Amino acid sequence: MIGSSIVTEFKMQAGKPVLVRQSMIFFVDDKEGKAIDIQKFAGRRPIAAFGNADGDFQMLQWTLAGDRPHLGMLVHHTMPTREFACDRKRASWARLTRASAPPRRAAGT
């Protein structure tokens, strides 16, 4: 699982090794950070990516720019009682505005 992470320190307490979470963020896995995180931990461009909010846009761009066959999908959640609603119309923390916009075509195509 790739995601945001907190700085963690290895310590010996009472003669036993423990991992202690610090109060600092190590990495935020959102927007550009998603593509960077995938490359850092997986070591290669994915062939499939799935997102549900604008924070996934750059991850989808990175995936779809690959030379191999690829797949990028958006899940459009609209039921706030079942899942966090991600939509243009809702002011939730996970907006889906930019990522769901129709792609622009180059002139003459």
ZIJOSUL-V308978 format. One record per residue. N is the residue number from 1. RES is the residue in one letter. PHI is phi in whole degrees, -180 to 180 (999 if undefined). Layout:
BEGIN
n->N res->RES phi->PHI
n->N res->RES phi->PHI
END
This chain:
BEGIN
n->1 res->M phi->999
n->2 res->I phi->-107
n->3 res->G phi->-175
n->4 res->S phi->-60
n->5 res->S phi->-144
n->6 res->I phi->-105
n->7 res->V phi->-62
n->8 res->T phi->-126
n->9 res->E phi->-121
n->10 res->F phi->-88
n->11 res->K phi->-139
n->12 res->M phi->-104
n->13 res->Q phi->-128
n->14 res->A phi->54
n->15 res->G phi->78
n->16 res->K phi->-123
n->17 res->P phi->-75
n->18 res->V phi->-137
n->19 res->L phi->-105
n->20 res->V phi->-114
n->21 res->R phi->-76
n->22 res->Q phi->-94
n->23 res->S phi->-93
n->24 res->M phi->-118
n->25 res->I phi->-84
n->26 res->F phi->-85
n->27 res->F phi->-156
n->28 res->V phi->-102
n->29 res->D phi->-93
n->30 res->D phi->-152
n->31 res->K phi->52
n->32 res->E phi->-59
n->33 res->G phi->-61
n->34 res->K phi->-65
n->35 res->A phi->-64
n->36 res->I phi->-62
n->37 res->D phi->-63
n->38 res->I phi->-61
n->39 res->Q phi->-64
n->40 res->K phi->-63
n->41 res->F phi->-96
n->42 res->A phi->-92
n->43 res->G phi->82
n->44 res->R phi->-159
n->45 res->R phi->-70
n->46 res->P phi->-71
n->47 res->I phi->-99
n->48 res->A phi->-144
n->49 res->A phi->-144
n->50 res->F phi->-132
n->51 res->G phi->-137
n->52 res->N phi->-140
n->53 res->A phi->-157
n->54 res->D phi->-62
n->55 res->G phi->-66
n->56 res->D phi->-97
n->57 res->F phi->-57
n->58 res->Q phi->-68
n->59 res->M phi->-63
n->60 res->L phi->-67
n->61 res->Q phi->-58
n->62 res->W phi->-61
n->63 res->T phi->-65
n->64 res->L phi->-74
n->65 res->A phi->-87
n->66 res->G phi->-72
n->67 res->D phi->-82
n->68 res->R phi->-82
n->69 res->P phi->-55
n->70 res->H phi->-147
n->71 res->L phi->-144
n->72 res->G phi->-129
n->73 res->M phi->-134
n->74 res->L phi->-112
n->75 res->V phi->-97
n->76 res->H phi->-102
n->77 res->H phi->-80
n->78 res->T phi->-127
n->79 res->M phi->-108
n->80 res->P phi->-64
n->81 res->T phi->-77
n->82 res->R phi->-101
n->83 res->E phi->-151
n->84 res->F phi->-62
n->85 res->A phi->-75
n->86 res->C phi->-117
n->87 res->D phi->-161
n->88 res->R phi->-67
n->89 res->K phi->-85
n->90 res->R phi->-102
n->91 res->A phi->-93
n->92 res->S phi->-83
n->93 res->W phi->-69
n->94 res->A phi->-113
n->95 res->R phi->-74
n->96 res->L phi->-127
n->97 res->T phi->-118
n->98 res->R phi->-66
n->99 res->A phi->-66
n->100 res->S phi->-97
n->101 res->A phi->-68
n->102 res->P phi->-59
n->103 res->P phi->-66
n->104 res->R phi->-87
n->105 res->R phi->-98
n->106 res->A phi->-68
n->107 res->A phi->-58
n->108 res->G phi->86
n->109 res->T phi->-113
END
